């Protein structure tokens, strides 16, 4: 090695040493200000497994059909923004509203003068964030609603993309946004400490203004701004009517084409039927109950748009939901009751389609559900505990395989990781319902029920610990699992695209075109096929990239087009079409379940141990 190489090496070493020293100072500063129990956000060094890319959605969604691409970009942006708002509400807003005013000790419900004022002062910024969040949510919801209403117009055109298909993902996102507003209203209404805190804080401001010298506070713009902010929060937040305000704004938007109303009602009824058929079974998905909140919001929206002629099938199916579920989770901390929600937000004509006395029927349903729960709780919990214990054993004893087949290696691993989340979700749901019913009806628990609830809490904590111990391993292997799922999806989209192109070529002949025109079914079929070909081409392109949230939304919108276009009919047997669609659905479900692991926050489950210990202490 000559002198020049030695000088270059020494220079590089010096630069690296300076870099390490600089970041060492930063790390020490972070360590000094860290809390004693460092969490995911407080860790100075952490591994984030979420796939991120700088490529814009409009650059991804480039197809041979510019009109199709333009619409898909709009809906992908709006659905991605609603998903982001949902994560923000789940992580920050709902916990703030739920825990405000909570006492540190069980049974200490006394609200002391001074404590609530100090709590409100500490939480004032977060409450202002809630108001800003509602404004952003209203804007995005109105935008998505107007885009869907403009898409599904009654005027027949030569070709309009997506006219012949139903964008279930976009409608579900619209319902999810409305469900967020309903959840915020429920969180504010359920917290009795908020009105008391505002009243005490206003009384404190009057005292401070009257004797400002005693409190060393200048009376001027600062006090005026504080009082103005308090009045704004009181009017916008404590009213707890953001859901109704958004619905009112959507109703007056107009016009509401009949085609749009039909698509809205069909999406709600189809989703309601599909989800309720999976509830309380092994095929129930972790997002099913939250999606029911979105569906119920769509039912309320549709009924308000046509108050004089509500959809009877849709409304009756929504009213019958209380026979299957008692509560629906907007988030892990906020629950809605279907009967009370419908009776509060449906018009009179839609309420007439349900029970004669909805609130009385709701109370009777809760009592019947409690009796049924007491009779089946031990059996249901025992079965779930056995499944959870078996899953923990399989996770702990997972052995490496020497197989070179990716399906043999990755397939069981995807199923193992996702099945643990499904078991935990079912355990959490049953535990939440049991606690909610006993507390709301003030019904005592037997020792056997308390014992099985304690075992459930322990198992939930064990599942959380199992994921937590392997968090680095999961985050590192999640991209490979996702790439495997994306590759499987791409392998299925390619033959579907070939079938679509063959179908379009088969109807391009003169005689086939004449037959379709005479039968009156040519225009819709051709439009659906054109959309599906563009969707298949775009899905192929999107599946070749990183598994990001933006690509996930585009894939869902593309598959909405493929599933609902009925494009696999001519030249393809019904069995083959059903096979292709079912396999696409299967791998899409696997992709959706696994993608949640790539952005894991290591807090999959709430701490039921503290909740259960509080319940046990109160019952004792």
C-alpha positions in Angstrom: 0.0 0.0 0.0 1.5 3.3 -1.0 1.5 6.6 0.9 -1.5 8.0 -1.0 -3.7 5.0 0.0 -2.6 5.4 3.6 -3.5 9.1 3.6 -7.0 8.3 2.1 -7.6 5.6 4.7 -6.6 7.9 7.5 -8.9 10.7 6.2 -11.8 8.3 5.9 -11.2 7.0 9.4 -11.1 10.6 10.7 -14.4 11.4 9.0 -16.0 8.3 10.4 -14.8 9.1 13.9 -16.2 12.6 13.7 -19.5 11.2 12.5 -19.7 8.7 15.4 -18.7 11.4 17.9 -21.4 13.8 16.7 -24.2 11.2 16.8 -22.9 9.9 20.1 -23.6 13.3 21.6 -27.1 13.3 20.2 -27.7 9.8 21.5 -26.5 10.8 25.0 -28.8 13.8 25.0 -31.7 11.6 24.1 -30.8 9.1 26.8 -30.7 11.9 29.4 -34.2 13.1 28.6 -35.7 9.7 28.0 -38.4 8.4 30.4 -37.4 5.5 32.7 -39.5 3.0 30.8 -38.6 3.6 27.2 -41.2 2.8 24.6 -41.3 2.4 20.9 -41.4 6.2 20.3 -38.9 7.0 23.1 -36.2 4.6 22.0 -33.1 6.5 20.7 -32.5 3.7 18.2 -35.4 1.7 16.7 -36.1 -0.4 13.7 -39.1 0.7 11.5 -40.1 -2.0 9.1 -42.7 0.0 7.1 -41.9 0.2 3.5 -41.5 3.8 2.3 -40.9 5.1 -1.2 -40.8 8.5 -2.7 -42.7 7.6 -5.8 -46.0 9.4 -6.0 -49.4 7.7 -6.6 -49.9 9.6 -9.8 -46.6 8.2 -11.1 -47.5 4.7 -10.1 -51.0 4.8 -11.7 -50.0 5.3 -15.3 -51.9 2.9 -17.6 -52.9 2.8 -21.3 -56.2 4.3 -20.2 -55.6 7.9 -19.0 -59.1 8.5 -17.9 -59.1 5.3 -15.7 -55.7 6.3 -14.3 -56.9 9.8 -13.4 -59.9 8.6 -11.4 -57.9 5.9 -9.7 -55.3 8.4 -8.6 -58.0 10.6 -7.0 -59.6 7.7 -5.1 -56.2 6.3 -4.0 -55.2 9.7 -2.6 -58.4 10.1 -0.7 -58.5 6.6 0.7 -54.9 6.8 1.8 -55.6 10.1 3.6 -58.5 8.5 5.4 -56.3 5.6 6.5 -53.7 8.1 7.8 -56.4 10.0 9.8 -57.6 6.7 11.2 -54.1 5.8 12.5 -53.7 9.3 13.9 -57.0 9.1 15.8 -56.2 5.6 17.1 -52.8 6.5 18.4 -53.3 10.0 19.8 -56.9 11.4 19.8 -59.0 8.6 21.2 -56.6 7.9 24.1 -56.6 11.6 25.0 -60.4 11.8 25.1 -60.8 8.5 26.9 -58.3 8.9 29.8 -59.0 12.6 30.5 -60.1 13.0 34.1 -59.2 9.4 35.1 -58.1 9.1 38.7 -54.9 7.2 39.5 -56.6 4.8 42.0 -59.5 2.5 41.5 -62.7 3.8 43.1 -61.4 7.3 43.4 -64.2 9.1 41.4 -64.1 12.4 43.3 -63.3 15.4 41.0 -61.3 17.8 43.1 -61.2 21.5 42.5 -57.9 22.4 40.8 -57.1 18.9 39.5 -59.4 19.1 36.5 -58.3 22.7 35.7 -54.6 21.5 35.7 -55.6 18.5 33.6 -57.5 20.7 31.1 -54.5 23.1 30.8 -52.2 20.2 30.1 -54.6 18.7 27.5 -55.7 22.0 25.9 -53.3 21.6 22.9 -54.5 18.0 22.3 -58.1 19.1 22.4 -57.4 21.8 19.9 -55.8 19.1 17.7 -59.1 17.2 17.9 -61.0 20.2 16.5 -58.5 20.6 13.7 -58.7 16.9 13.0 -62.5 17.1 12.7 -62.1 19.9 10.2 -59.6 17.9 8.1 -61.9 14.9 8.4 -64.9 16.9 7.2 -62.9 18.2 4.2 -61.7 14.8 3.1 -65.1 13.2 3.6 -66.9 15.8 1.5 -64.3 15.5 -1.2 -64.6 11.7 -1.4 -68.4 12.0 -1.4 -68.5 14.5 -4.2 -66.0 12.4 -6.3 -68.2 9.3 -5.9 -71.4 11.2 -6.7 -69.7 12.7 -9.8 -68.5 9.3 -10.9 -71.8 7.5 -10.8 -74.0 9.8 -12.8 -77.3 8.9 -14.4 -76.4 10.3 -17.8 -75.3 7.6 -20.2 -72.0 8.3 -21.9 -70.1 6.6 -24.7 -67.4 5.6 -22.2 -66.8 6.6 -18.7 -64.3 4.7 -16.6 -65.5 2.8 -13.5 -69.2 3.3 -14.4 -69.8 -0.4 -14.6 -68.0 -1.4 -11.4 -68.6 -0.7 -7.7 -65.6 0.8 -5.9 -66.2 -1.0 -2.5 -62.9 0.3 -1.2 -63.8 3.9 -1.8 -67.3 3.5 -0.3 -65.9 1.7 2.8 -63.3 4.5 3.2 -66.2 7.0 3.1 -68.0 5.0 5.8 -64.8 4.7 7.8 -64.3 8.5 7.8 -67.9 9.0 9.0 -67.3 6.3 11.7 -64.3 8.2 13.0 -66.6 11.2 13.5 -69.1 9.1 15.3 -66.3 7.6 17.5 -65.1 11.1 18.5 -68.7 12.1 19.4 -69.0 8.9 21.5 -65.7 9.5 23.3 -66.6 13.0 24.2 -70.1 12.1 25.3 -68.9 9.2 27.5 -66.3 11.3 29.3 -68.3 13.0 32.1 -65.1 14.8 33.3 -64.9 17.1 30.2 -67.9 19.3 30.9 -66.9 19.6 34.5 -63.4 20.6 33.6 -64.6 23.3 31.2 -66.9 24.7 33.8 -64.3 24.8 36.5 -61.7 26.3 34.1 -64.1 29.1 33.0 -64.8 29.8 36.7 -61.0 29.9 37.3 -60.5 32.4 34.4 -63.2 34.7 35.9 -61.3 34.7 39.2 -58.0 35.3 37.6 -59.3 38.2 35.5 -60.9 39.8 38.6 -57.7 39.7 40.6 -54.9 39.5 37.9 -52.2 41.1 40.2 -52.6 38.3 42.8 -52.0 35.6 40.2 -49.2 37.6 38.3 -51.1 37.3 35.0 -51.5 40.3 32.7 -55.1 41.0 31.5 -54.9 41.5 27.8 -54.6 39.7 24.6 -53.4 36.5 26.3 -56.5 36.1 28.4 -58.7 37.0 25.5 -57.1 34.4 23.3 -57.4 31.8 26.0 -61.0 32.5 26.6 -61.7 32.5 22.9 -60.0 29.2 22.5 -62.0 27.8 25.4 -65.3 29.0 23.9 -64.4 27.5 20.5 -63.5 24.2 22.1 -66.7 24.2 24.1 -68.8 24.9 21.0 -67.1 22.5 18.6 -66.0 19.7 21.0 -68.5 19.4 23.8 -71.5 19.5 21.4 -70.4 16.0 20.2 -72.3 16.3 17.0 -69.6 16.2 14.4 -71.1 13.1 12.7 -74.5 14.9 12.3 -72.8 18.0 11.0 -70.8 16.1 8.3 -74.0 14.2 7.3 -75.9 17.5 7.0 -73.2 19.0 4.8 -73.2 15.9 2.5 -77.0 16.0 2.2 -77.1 19.6 1.0 -74.2 19.0 -1.5 -76.4 17.6 -4.2 -77.2 16.4 -6.7 -77.4 12.8 -5.7 -77.8 10.6 -8.8 -79.8 7.5 -8.5 -76.9 5.4 -9.9 -74.8 6.7 -7.0 -77.5 6.0 -4.4 -77.9 2.4 -5.8 -74.2 1.8 -5.6 -74.1 3.1 -2.0 -77.0 0.9 -0.9 -75.6 -2.2 -2.7 -72.2 -1.7 -1.1 -73.7 -1.3 2.4 -76.0 -4.4 2.0 -73.3 -6.6 0.5 -70.7 -5.7 3.1 -73.3 -6.1 5.9 -74.3 -9.6 4.7 -70.7 -10.8 4.1 -69.3 -9.5 7.5 -72.2 -10.8 9.6 -71.9 -14.2 8.1 -68.3 -14.4 9.4 -68.8 -13.0 12.9 -68.0 -15.2 15.8 -66.5 -17.8 13.6 -62.9 -18.9 12.8 -63.1 -17.0 9.5 -63.8 -13.7 11.2 -61.2 -11.1 10.1 -59.5 -8.7 12.6 -61.0 -5.7 10.7 -64.6 -7.0 10.3 -66.1 -5.3 13.4 -64.5 -2.0 12.6 -65.7 -2.3 9.0 -69.2 -2.8 10.5 -68.9 0.7 11.9 -68.2 2.0 8.4 -71.2 0.1 7.1 -73.5 1.5 9.7 -72.3 5.0 8.9 -73.1 4.3 5.2 -76.6 3.1 6.2 -77.2 6.4 8.1 -75.9 8.4 5.1 -78.0 6.6 2.6 -81.1 7.0 4.7 -80.5 10.7 5.2 -80.0 11.2 1.4 -83.4 9.6 0.7 -85.4 10.3 3.9 -88.8 9.7 2.3 -87.9 6.3 0.6 -85.2 4.5 2.6 -83.9 1.2 1.3 -86.0 -1.4 3.2 -83.6 -4.3 2.8 -80.6 -2.2 3.9 -82.4 -0.7 6.9 -83.8 -4.0 8.1 -80.4 -5.7 7.8 -78.9 -2.9 9.8 -81.6 -3.1 12.5 -81.1 -6.9 12.7 -77.4 -6.4 13.5 -78.1 -6.0 17.2 -79.0 -9.7 17.3 -75.4 -10.6 16.4 -73.3 -7.9 18.1 -73.8 -5.6 21.1 -70.9 -3.2 20.6 -68.8 -2.2 17.6 -65.3 -0.9 18.1 -64.4 2.4 16.4 -60.9 1.9 18.0 -59.5 -0.2 20.7 -60.8 2.2 23.3 -64.1 3.5 21.9 -67.2 1.3 21.3 -70.5 2.1 19.7 -73.9 0.4 20.3 -75.6 -0.3 17.0 -79.2 0.2 18.2 -78.5 3.5 19.9 -76.5 4.7 16.9 -79.2 4.0 14.4 -82.0 5.5 16.6 -80.0 8.7 16.9 -79.0 9.2 13.3 -81.7 7.6 11.1 -84.7 9.6 9.8 -88.2 8.7 11.0 -89.1 6.7 8.0 -86.0 4.4 8.5 -86.6 4.1 12.2 -90.1 2.8 11.5 -88.5 -0.2 9.7 -86.9 -1.3 13.0 -88.3 -2.2 16.4 -91.2 -0.2 17.7 -89.2 1.0 20.7 -85.5 0.9 19.7 -84.1 1.9 23.0 -86.2 -0.5 24.9 -85.4 -3.2 22.4 -81.7 -2.4 22.8 -81.9 -2.8 26.6 -83.7 -6.1 26.2 -81.0 -7.2 23.7 -78.2 -6.4 26.2 -80.0 -8.4 28.9 -80.5 -11.4 26.6 -76.9 -11.1 25.4 -75.7 -11.1 29.0 -77.7 -14.3 29.8 -76.4 -15.9 26.7 -72.8 -14.8 27.5 -73.0 -16.2 31.0 -74.2 -19.5 29.6 -71.5 -19.8 26.9 -68.6 -17.7 28.3 -66.8 -20.6 29.9 -67.1 -22.8 26.8 -66.2 -20.1 24.3 -63.2 -18.8 26.4 -62.0 -22.3 27.0 -61.9 -23.0 23.2 -60.1 -19.7 22.5 -57.6 -20.3 25.3 -56.8 -23.7 23.8 -56.3 -22.2 20.4 -54.1 -19.4 21.8 -52.0 -21.8 23.8 -51.5 -24.0 20.8 -50.5 -21.0 18.7 -47.9 -19.9 21.3 -46.5 -23.4 21.3 -46.2 -23.5 17.5 -44.6 -20.0 17.5 -42.1 -21.0 20.1 -41.2 -24.3 18.4 -41.1 -23.1 14.8 -38.1 -24.9 13.3 -36.2 -23.8 10.2 -36.9 -25.7 7.1 -34.4 -26.8 4.4 -37.0 -26.6 1.6 -36.1 -24.5 -1.4 -39.8 -24.0 -2.3 -40.9 -20.5 -1.4 -44.5 -21.6 -0.9 -43.4 -24.2 1.6 -41.2 -21.7 3.5 -43.3 -18.5 3.5 -46.8 -19.9 3.3 -46.9 -21.5 6.8 -45.1 -18.5 8.3 -47.6 -16.0 6.9 -50.5 -18.2 8.3 -48.8 -18.6 11.6 -48.2 -14.9 12.2 -51.6 -13.8 11.0 -53.5 -16.5 12.9 -52.1 -15.2 16.2 -53.5 -11.7 15.4 -56.9 -13.3 14.6 -57.0 -15.3 17.9 -56.0 -12.2 19.9 -58.7 -10.1 18.2 -61.4 -12.7 19.0 -60.1 -12.9 22.6 -60.1 -9.2 23.0 -63.6 -8.9 21.5 -65.1 -11.5 23.9 -63.4 -9.9 26.8 -64.6 -6.4 25.9 -68.1 -7.5 25.4 -68.1 -9.4 28.8 -66.8 -6.4 30.7 -69.1 -4.0 28.9 -72.3 -5.9 29.6 -71.5 -6.5 33.2 -70.6 -2.9 33.9 -73.5 -1.3 31.8 -76.1 -3.6 33.4 -74.4 -3.6 36.8 -74.5 -7.4 36.9 -72.2 -9.3 39.2 -69.7 -11.8 38.0 -69.2 -15.3 39.3 -65.8 -16.6 40.5 -65.6 -18.9 37.5 -66.2 -16.0 35.1 -63.6 -13.9 36.8 -61.1 -16.7 36.7 -61.6 -17.3 33.0 -61.4 -13.5 32.3 -58.1 -13.4 34.2 -56.8 -16.3 32.1 -57.8 -14.5 29.0 -56.0 -11.4 30.1 -52.9 -13.5 30.8 -53.1 -15.1 27.4 -53.4 -11.7 25.7 -50.4 -10.5 27.5 -48.6 -13.7 26.5 -49.4 -13.2 22.8 -48.3 -9.6 23.1 -45.0 -10.7 24.7 -44.5 -13.4 22.0 -44.8 -10.7 19.3 -42.7 -8.3 21.3 -39.8 -10.8 21.8 -39.7 -11.4 18.1 -40.4 -7.8 17.0 -37.0 -7.4 15.3 -37.3 -10.8 13.6 -40.8 -10.0 12.4 -39.9 -6.6 11.0 -37.0 -8.1 9.2 -38.8 -11.0 7.6 -42.1 -9.1 6.9 -40.7 -7.5 3.6 -39.8 -11.0 2.4 -43.2 -12.4 3.3 -44.9 -9.4 1.6 -42.8 -9.9 -1.5 -43.8 -13.5 -1.6 -47.5 -12.5 -1.3 -47.1 -9.9 -4.0 -45.4 -12.4 -6.3 -48.3 -14.8 -5.8 -50.8 -12.0 -6.6 -48.8 -11.0 -9.7 -48.8 -14.6 -10.9 -52.6 -14.6 -10.7 -53.2 -11.2 -12.3 -51.2 -12.1 -15.4 -53.5 -14.9 -16.6 -56.5 -12.9 -15.6 -55.2 -10.1 -17.8 -54.7 -12.6 -20.7 -58.3 -13.8 -20.3 -59.6 -10.2 -20.4 -57.7 -9.4 -23.5 -59.0 -12.5 -25.2 -62.5 -11.6 -24.2 -62.2 -8.1 -25.7 -60.8 -9.6 -28.9 -63.6 -12.0 -29.1 -66.3 -9.3 -29.1 -64.4 -7.1 -31.5 -65.7 -9.0 -34.6 -68.5 -7.5 -36.5 -71.2 -10.2 -35.8 -70.5 -10.2 -32.0 -70.7 -6.5 -31.9 -74.1 -6.5 -33.7 -75.4 -9.2 -31.3 -74.3 -7.3 -28.2 -75.9 -4.1 -29.6 -79.2 -5.8 -30.4 -79.3 -7.4 -27.0 -78.6 -4.1 -25.2 -75.8 -5.5 -23.1 -72.8 -4.4 -25.2 -72.0 -1.0 -23.8 -71.8 -1.9 -20.1 -69.8 -5.1 -20.9 -67.3 -3.4 -23.1 -66.8 -0.6 -20.6 -66.3 -3.1 -17.8 -63.8 -5.0 -19.8 -61.8 -1.9 -20.7 -61.7 -0.9 -17.0 -60.7 -4.4 -16.0 -57.8 -4.6 -18.6 -56.5 -1.3 -17.3 -56.9 -2.5 -13.7 -55.0 -5.7 -14.5 -52.2 -3.9 -16.2 -51.9 -1.4 -13.3 -52.0 -4.3 -10.8 -49.1 -6.0 -12.5 -47.1 -2.8 -12.4 -47.9 -2.0 -8.8 -47.3 -5.5 -7.5 -43.7 -5.3 -8.8 -42.8 -2.6 -6.3 -42.4 -2.2 -2.5 -45.4 -3.1 -0.3 -46.3 0.5 0.7 -49.6 1.9 1.9 -50.1 3.7 -1.4 -49.6 0.6 -3.4 -52.0 -1.3 -1.2 -54.7 1.2 -1.9 -54.1 1.0 -5.6 -54.2 -2.8 -5.5 -57.5 -2.8 -3.6 -59.0 -0.4 -6.1 -57.8 -2.5 -9.0 -59.2 -5.6 -7.5 -62.6 -3.9 -7.0 -62.6 -3.4 -10.7 -61.6 -7.0 -11.4 -64.1 -8.5 -9.0 -67.1 -6.4 -9.9 -66.7 -6.0 -13.6 -68.1 -9.5 -14.4 -65.4 -9.7 -17.2 -64.6 -13.4 -16.9 -67.8 -14.6 -18.5 -67.5 -14.9 -22.3 -65.0 -17.6 -23.3 -64.4 -18.7 -19.6 -66.3 -21.2 -17.6 -68.0 -20.1 -14.4 -65.8 -22.5 -12.4 -62.6 -21.1 -13.8 -63.8 -17.5 -13.1 -64.8 -18.4 -9.5 -61.4 -20.1 -9.0 -59.5 -17.1 -10.2 -61.6 -14.7 -8.1 -61.4 -16.8 -5.0 -57.6 -17.2 -5.2 -57.2 -13.4 -5.8 -59.4 -12.8 -2.7 -57.3 -15.3 -0.7 -54.0 -13.7 -1.5 -55.4 -10.2 -1.0 -56.5 -11.2 2.5 -53.0 -12.6 3.2 -51.4 -9.5 1.9 -53.6 -7.2 4.0 -53.1 -9.3 7.2 -49.3 -9.4 6.7 -49.0 -5.7 5.8 -50.1 -4.8 9.3 -47.0 -6.6 10.6 -44.7 -4.5 8.5 -45.7 -1.4 10.3 -45.9 -3.1 13.7 -45.8 -0.7 16.7 -45.3 -3.6 19.2 -48.5 -2.7 21.0 -50.9 -4.9 19.2 -53.1 -5.4 22.3 -54.2 -3.0 25.0 -53.2 -3.8 28.5 -56.1 -5.9 29.7 -54.2 -6.8 32.9 -54.7 -3.3 34.4 -58.3 -3.2 33.2 -59.1 -6.6 34.7 -57.4 -5.8 38.0 -59.4 -2.7 38.2 -62.6 -4.6 37.5 -61.7 -7.3 40.1 -61.0 -4.6 42.7 -64.2 -2.8 42.1 -66.2 -6.1 42.2 -64.5 -7.2 45.4 
